[in-house]
């Protein structure tokens, strides 16, 4: 029984990084309407870039194990808009809107 307990503790410690990975999720809207399905979204950290696409409702979801400052990039209508955000151990919601300023798209947090 003692060996089973030790084995379980070892396995839990090995896979704990997967369970505490931060999740970044939210919606992407333009003029209070969801963007179309398939808009490419990236979260860029110093170590890696994570990629997702929006679903039918303009929603996105990525798992980012690194904590700290990172950049959200949205590839929308032949332009790229970016927004600095933070990844935490726990899930964080970033509902964003795509707006135009001087003919270019920018991202704002809702």
MDTraj code that builds the backbone (N, CA, C; nanometers):
import mdtraj as md
import numpy as np

residues = "UNK UNK UNK UNK UNK UNK UNK UNK UNK UNK UNK UNK UNK UNK UNK UNK UNK UNK UNK UNK UNK UNK UNK UNK UNK UNK UNK UNK UNK UNK UNK UNK UNK UNK UNK UNK UNK UNK UNK UNK UNK UNK UNK UNK UNK UNK UNK UNK UNK UNK UNK UNK UNK UNK UNK UNK UNK UNK UNK UNK UNK UNK UNK UNK UNK UNK UNK UNK UNK UNK UNK UNK UNK UNK UNK UNK UNK UNK UNK UNK UNK UNK UNK UNK UNK UNK UNK UNK UNK UNK UNK UNK UNK UNK UNK UNK UNK UNK UNK UNK UNK UNK UNK UNK UNK UNK UNK UNK UNK UNK".split()
xyz = np.array([
    [0.0820, -0.1191, 0.0000],
    [0.0000, 0.0000, 0.0000],
    [0.0866, 0.1257, 0.0000],
    [0.1961, 0.1203, 0.0739],
    [0.2847, 0.2358, 0.0814],
    [0.3448, 0.2667, -0.0547],
    [0.3781, 0.1631, -0.1308],
    [0.4367, 0.1823, -0.2635],
    [0.3367, 0.2434, -0.3611],
    [0.2095, 0.2052, -0.3484],
    [0.1057, 0.2639, -0.4346],
    [0.0911, 0.4132, -0.4069],
    [0.0950, 0.4502, -0.2803],
    [0.0819, 0.5918, -0.2438],
    [0.1974, 0.6739, -0.2985],
    [0.3171, 0.6193, -0.2893],
    [0.4356, 0.6896, -0.3406],
    [0.4255, 0.7026, -0.4924],
    [0.3843, 0.5964, -0.5596],
    [0.3693, 0.6001, -0.7050],
    [0.2658, 0.7043, -0.7469],
    [0.1553, 0.7108, -0.6760],
    [0.0516, 0.8103, -0.7075],
    [0.1047, 0.9518, -0.6879],
    [0.1780, 0.9758, -0.5822],
    [0.2360, 1.1084, -0.5588],
    [0.3346, 1.1466, -0.6686],
    [0.4157, 1.0526, -0.7106],
    [0.5127, 1.0795, -0.8178],
    [0.4395, 1.1122, -0.9472],
    [0.3393, 1.0345, -0.9822],
    [0.2635, 1.0601, -1.1046],
    [0.1919, 1.1946, -1.0999],
    [0.1354, 1.2284, -0.9869],
    [0.0673, 1.3584, -0.9730],
    [0.1655, 1.4735, -0.9901],
    [0.2839, 1.4607, -0.9348],
    [0.3819, 1.5688, -0.9476],
    [0.4327, 1.5811, -1.0898],
    [0.4432, 1.4696, -1.1621],
    [0.4891, 1.4744, -1.3010],
    [0.3879, 1.5427, -1.3928],
    [0.2604, 1.5197, -1.3672],
    [0.1569, 1.5726, -1.4556],
    [0.0879, 1.6965, -1.4010],
    [0.1357, 1.7510, -1.2921],
    [0.0709, 1.8683, -1.2334],
    [0.0844, 1.9915, -1.3210],
    [0.1911, 2.0011, -1.4007],
    [0.2066, 2.1183, -1.4868],
    [0.0972, 2.1246, -1.5920],
    [0.0452, 2.0102, -1.6318],
    [-0.0627, 2.0087, -1.7289],
    [-0.1911, 2.0620, -1.6662],
    [-0.2152, 2.0274, -1.5421],
    [-0.3404, 2.0675, -1.4797],
    [-0.3406, 2.2122, -1.4344],
    [-0.2254, 2.2736, -1.4141],
    [-0.2243, 2.4127, -1.3695],
    [-0.1943, 2.5107, -1.4837],
    [-0.1901, 2.4585, -1.6052],
    [-0.1652, 2.5464, -1.7189],
    [-0.2749, 2.6512, -1.7283],
    [-0.2374, 2.7751, -1.7593],
    [-0.3349, 2.8824, -1.7707],
    [-0.4132, 2.8739, -1.8997],
    [-0.5381, 2.9068, -1.8905],
    [-0.6246, 2.9082, -2.0071],
    [-0.6597, 3.0526, -2.0374],
    [-0.6464, 3.0894, -2.1624],
    [-0.6888, 3.2216, -2.2076],
    [-0.8033, 3.1980, -2.3057],
    [-0.9165, 3.2607, -2.2777],
    [-1.0330, 3.2396, -2.3620],
    [-1.1141, 3.3680, -2.3691],
    [-1.2071, 3.3708, -2.4614],
    [-1.2935, 3.4866, -2.4721],
    [-1.3650, 3.4899, -2.6047],
    [-1.4160, 3.6075, -2.6379],
    [-1.4848, 3.6272, -2.7645],
    [-1.4213, 3.7439, -2.8385],
    [-1.4391, 3.7425, -2.9678],
    [-1.3886, 3.8487, -3.0542],
    [-1.5075, 3.9021, -3.1328],
    [-1.5303, 4.0342, -3.1205],
    [-1.6459, 4.0966, -3.1831],
    [-1.6037, 4.2201, -3.2631],
    [-1.6863, 4.2512, -3.3624],
    [-1.6729, 4.3764, -3.4368],
    [-1.8112, 4.4372, -3.4463],
    [-1.8257, 4.5620, -3.4009],
    [-1.9549, 4.6309, -3.3999],
    [-2.0610, 4.5484, -3.3260],
    [-2.0259, 4.4962, -3.2102],
    [-2.1162, 4.4156, -3.1265],
    [-2.1703, 4.2913, -3.1960],
    [-2.1009, 4.2444, -3.2968],
    [-2.1382, 4.1223, -3.3668],
    [-2.0159, 4.0308, -3.3692],
    [-2.0355, 3.9023, -3.3473],
    [-1.9243, 3.8071, -3.3470],
    [-1.8543, 3.8057, -3.4827],
    [-1.7224, 3.7972, -3.4799],
    [-1.6482, 3.7826, -3.6050],
    [-1.6797, 3.6455, -3.6636],
    [-1.6477, 3.6266, -3.7884],
    [-1.6792, 3.5005, -3.8539],
    [-1.5913, 3.3860, -3.8024],
    [-1.6350, 3.2674, -3.8292],
    [-1.5622, 3.1466, -3.7905],
    [-1.4294, 3.1404, -3.8660],
    [-1.3229, 3.0983, -3.7968],
    [-1.1943, 3.0755, -3.8615],
    [-1.0960, 3.1913, -3.8559],
    [-1.1255, 3.2958, -3.7786],
    [-1.0295, 3.4059, -3.7638],
    [-0.9120, 3.3547, -3.6796],
    [-0.7913, 3.3704, -3.7319],
    [-0.6718, 3.3190, -3.6643],
    [-0.6330, 3.4081, -3.5463],
    [-0.6063, 3.3418, -3.4335],
    [-0.5650, 3.4101, -3.3111],
    [-0.4366, 3.3461, -3.2624],
    [-0.3417, 3.4281, -3.2206],
    [-0.2162, 3.3785, -3.1634],
    [-0.1933, 3.4424, -3.0271],
    [-0.1383, 3.3640, -2.9362],
    [-0.0839, 3.4162, -2.8115],
    [0.0655, 3.3953, -2.8215],
    [0.1406, 3.5046, -2.8180],
    [0.2858, 3.4988, -2.8326],
    [0.3497, 3.5227, -2.6968],
    [0.4248, 3.4230, -2.6495],
    [0.4999, 3.4346, -2.5249],
    [0.6480, 3.4390, -2.5608],
    [0.7350, 3.4712, -2.4660],
    [0.8780, 3.4685, -2.4976],
    [0.9271, 3.3299, -2.5422],
    [0.8596, 3.2237, -2.4993],
    [0.9057, 3.0885, -2.5298],
    [0.8386, 3.0252, -2.6515],
    [0.7122, 3.0597, -2.6775],
    [0.6370, 2.9866, -2.7790],
    [0.5178, 3.0680, -2.8277],
    [0.4665, 3.0310, -2.9443],
    [0.3444, 3.0911, -2.9981],
    [0.2347, 2.9849, -3.0003],
    [0.1175, 3.0194, -2.9479],
    [0.0028, 2.9297, -2.9425],
    [-0.1022, 2.9817, -3.0395],
    [-0.1616, 2.8919, -3.1185],
    [-0.2523, 2.9324, -3.2255],
    [-0.3898, 2.8685, -3.2068],
    [-0.4938, 2.9457, -3.2362],
    [-0.6320, 2.8968, -3.2365],
    [-0.7082, 2.9731, -3.3432],
    [-0.8290, 2.9293, -3.3694],
    [-0.9190, 3.0027, -3.4596],
    [-1.0527, 3.0189, -3.3893],
    [-1.1248, 3.1222, -3.4275],
    [-1.2556, 3.1469, -3.3670],
    [-1.3576, 3.0449, -3.4176],
    [-1.4574, 3.0206, -3.3338],
    [-1.5653, 2.9319, -3.3752],
    [-1.6797, 3.0159, -3.4324],
    [-1.7940, 2.9556, -3.4522],
    [-1.9103, 3.0227, -3.5115],
    [-1.9559, 3.1437, -3.4318],
    [-1.9307, 3.1433, -3.3009],
    [-1.9748, 3.2519, -3.2130],
    [-1.8657, 3.3550, -3.1848],
    [-1.7526, 3.3449, -3.2543],
    [-1.6417, 3.4372, -3.2319],
    [-1.5613, 3.4037, -3.1077],
    [-1.5797, 3.2847, -3.0530],
    [-1.5093, 3.2436, -2.9313],
    [-1.3755, 3.1787, -2.9652],
    [-1.2824, 3.1903, -2.8719],
    [-1.1522, 3.1256, -2.8857],
    [-1.1093, 3.0735, -2.7489],
    [-1.0155, 2.9789, -2.7497],
    [-0.9668, 2.9177, -2.6261],
    [-0.8283, 2.8609, -2.6518],
    [-0.7317, 2.9020, -2.5675],
    [-0.5946, 2.8509, -2.5776],
    [-0.5423, 2.8174, -2.4386],
    [-0.4558, 2.7180, -2.4310],
    [-0.3887, 2.6836, -2.3060],
    [-0.2448, 2.7327, -2.3152],
    [-0.2078, 2.8195, -2.2223],
    [-0.0751, 2.8812, -2.2222],
    [-0.0083, 2.8486, -2.0886],
    [0.0860, 2.7544, -2.0869],
    [0.1480, 2.7149, -1.9601],
    [0.2402, 2.8212, -1.8997],
    [0.2957, 2.9092, -1.9821],
    [0.3821, 3.0146, -1.9291],
    [0.2987, 3.1216, -1.8611],
    [0.3515, 3.1731, -1.7519],
    [0.2843, 3.2835, -1.6825],
    [0.3560, 3.4134, -1.7184],
    [0.2797, 3.5223, -1.7218],
    [0.3396, 3.6533, -1.7434],
    [0.2841, 3.7242, -1.8658],
    [0.3546, 3.8295, -1.9030],
    [0.3103, 3.9142, -2.0138],
    [0.3263, 3.8405, -2.1464],
    [0.2251, 3.8534, -2.2303],
    [0.2289, 3.7972, -2.3648],
    [0.1455, 3.8861, -2.4568],
    [0.1411, 3.8508, -2.5827],
    [0.0711, 3.9330, -2.6802],
    [-0.0344, 3.8504, -2.7519],
    [-0.1546, 3.9053, -2.7603],
    [-0.2629, 3.8459, -2.8370],
    [-0.2585, 3.9092, -2.9751],
    [-0.2497, 3.8269, -3.0787],
    [-0.2517, 3.8767, -3.2164],
    [-0.3735, 3.8190, -3.2870],
    [-0.4420, 3.9061, -3.3602],
    [-0.5589, 3.8656, -3.4364],
    [-0.5334, 3.9000, -3.5824],
    [-0.5522, 3.8012, -3.6691],
    [-0.5356, 3.8205, -3.8130],
    [-0.6747, 3.8351, -3.8729],
    [-0.7103, 3.9604, -3.9052],
    [-0.8475, 3.9915, -3.9427],
    [-0.8503, 4.0778, -4.0681],
    [-0.9174, 4.0275, -4.1699],
    [-0.9356, 4.1003, -4.2965],
    [-0.8041, 4.1577, -4.3489],
    [-0.7068, 4.0728, -4.3661],
    [-0.5749, 4.1062, -4.4223],
    [-0.4934, 4.2021, -4.3362],
    [-0.5288, 4.2171, -4.2103],
    [-0.4522, 4.3005, -4.1176],
    [-0.4237, 4.2214, -3.9902],
    [-0.3261, 4.2689, -3.9155],
    [-0.2936, 4.2096, -3.7868],
    [-0.3083, 4.3152, -3.6789],
    [-0.3870, 4.2826, -3.5780],
    [-0.4036, 4.3711, -3.4625],
    [-0.3495, 4.2971, -3.3411],
    [-0.2896, 4.3712, -3.2473],
    [-0.2333, 4.3047, -3.1295],
    [-0.2711, 4.3789, -3.0017],
    [-0.2602, 4.3046, -2.8904],
    [-0.2974, 4.3569, -2.7593],
    [-0.2128, 4.2841, -2.6557],
    [-0.1490, 4.3591, -2.5648],
    [-0.0696, 4.2976, -2.4584],
    [-0.1618, 4.2512, -2.3465],
    [-0.1386, 4.1294, -2.2994],
    [-0.2187, 4.0740, -2.1909],
    [-0.1300, 3.9886, -2.1010],
    [-0.1899, 3.9286, -1.9995],
    [-0.1147, 3.8474, -1.9039],
    [-0.1751, 3.7083, -1.8936],
    [-0.0877, 3.6104, -1.8848],
    [-0.1275, 3.4719, -1.8635],
    [-0.1031, 3.4380, -1.7168],
    [-0.2006, 3.3742, -1.6561],
    [-0.1930, 3.3365, -1.5148],
    [-0.2089, 3.1855, -1.5017],
    [-0.1916, 3.1340, -1.3810],
    [-0.2126, 2.9915, -1.3570],
    [-0.3580, 2.9532, -1.3787],
    [-0.4475, 3.0436, -1.3449],
    [-0.5905, 3.0164, -1.3585],
    [-0.6416, 3.0707, -1.4913],
    [-0.7596, 3.0267, -1.5287],
    [-0.8222, 3.0729, -1.6523],
    [-0.8498, 3.2224, -1.6468],
    [-0.8286, 3.2886, -1.7593],
    [-0.8541, 3.4321, -1.7688],
    [-0.9333, 3.4588, -1.8963],
    [-1.0380, 3.5372, -1.8817],
    [-1.1232, 3.5707, -1.9958],
    [-1.0822, 3.7058, -2.0529],
    [-1.0634, 3.7087, -2.1837],
    [-1.0337, 3.8323, -2.2552],
    [-1.1354, 3.8456, -2.3688],
    [-1.2440, 3.9178, -2.3432],
    [-1.3402, 3.9499, -2.4483],
    [-1.2885, 4.0746, -2.5186],
    [-1.2714, 4.0636, -2.6480],
    [-1.2077, 4.1708, -2.7247],
    [-1.3007, 4.2207, -2.8350],
    [-1.2814, 4.3466, -2.8720],
    [-1.3520, 4.4020, -2.9871],
    [-1.2490, 4.4523, -3.0874],
    [-1.2806, 4.4314, -3.2140],
    [-1.1967, 4.4802, -3.3234],
    [-1.2571, 4.6116, -3.3688],
    [-1.1775, 4.7172, -3.3637],
    [-1.2250, 4.8496, -3.4035],
    [-1.1282, 4.9087, -3.5047],
    [-1.1758, 5.0059, -3.5796],
    [-1.0884, 5.0718, -3.6766],
    [-1.0468, 5.2088, -3.6257],
    [-0.9213, 5.2386, -3.6495],
    [-0.8673, 5.3706, -3.6154],
    [-0.7688, 5.4069, -3.7252],
    [-0.7956, 5.5169, -3.7931],
    [-0.7119, 5.5626, -3.9045],
    [-0.6956, 5.4542, -4.0108],
    [-0.8037, 5.3798, -4.0362],
    [-0.8013, 5.2776, -4.1403],
    [-0.7360, 5.1459, -4.1003],
    [-0.6924, 5.1345, -3.9756],
    [-0.6288, 5.0114, -3.9289],
    [-0.7110, 4.9512, -3.8158],
    [-0.7059, 4.8192, -3.8066],
    [-0.7757, 4.7510, -3.6986],
    [-0.6935, 4.7550, -3.5710],
    [-0.7619, 4.7782, -3.4593],
    [-0.7001, 4.7723, -3.3275],
    [-0.7882, 4.6849, -3.2382],
    [-0.7286, 4.6307, -3.1332],
    [-0.8027, 4.5488, -3.0383],
    [-0.8241, 4.6262, -2.9103],
    [-0.9440, 4.6152, -2.8572],
    [-0.9766, 4.6751, -2.7271],
    [-1.0438, 4.5690, -2.6421],
    [-1.0127, 4.5712, -2.5142],
    [-1.0765, 4.4781, -2.4218],
    [-1.2140, 4.5309, -2.3856],
    [-1.3123, 4.4453, -2.3884],
    [-1.4491, 4.4862, -2.3541],
    [-1.4712, 4.4786, -2.2064],
])
top = md.Topology()
chain = top.add_chain()
for i, resn in enumerate(residues, 1):
    res = top.add_residue(resn, chain, resSeq=i)
    for name in ("N", "CA", "C"):
        top.add_atom(name, md.element.get_by_symbol(name[0]), res)
traj = md.Trajectory(xyz[None], top)
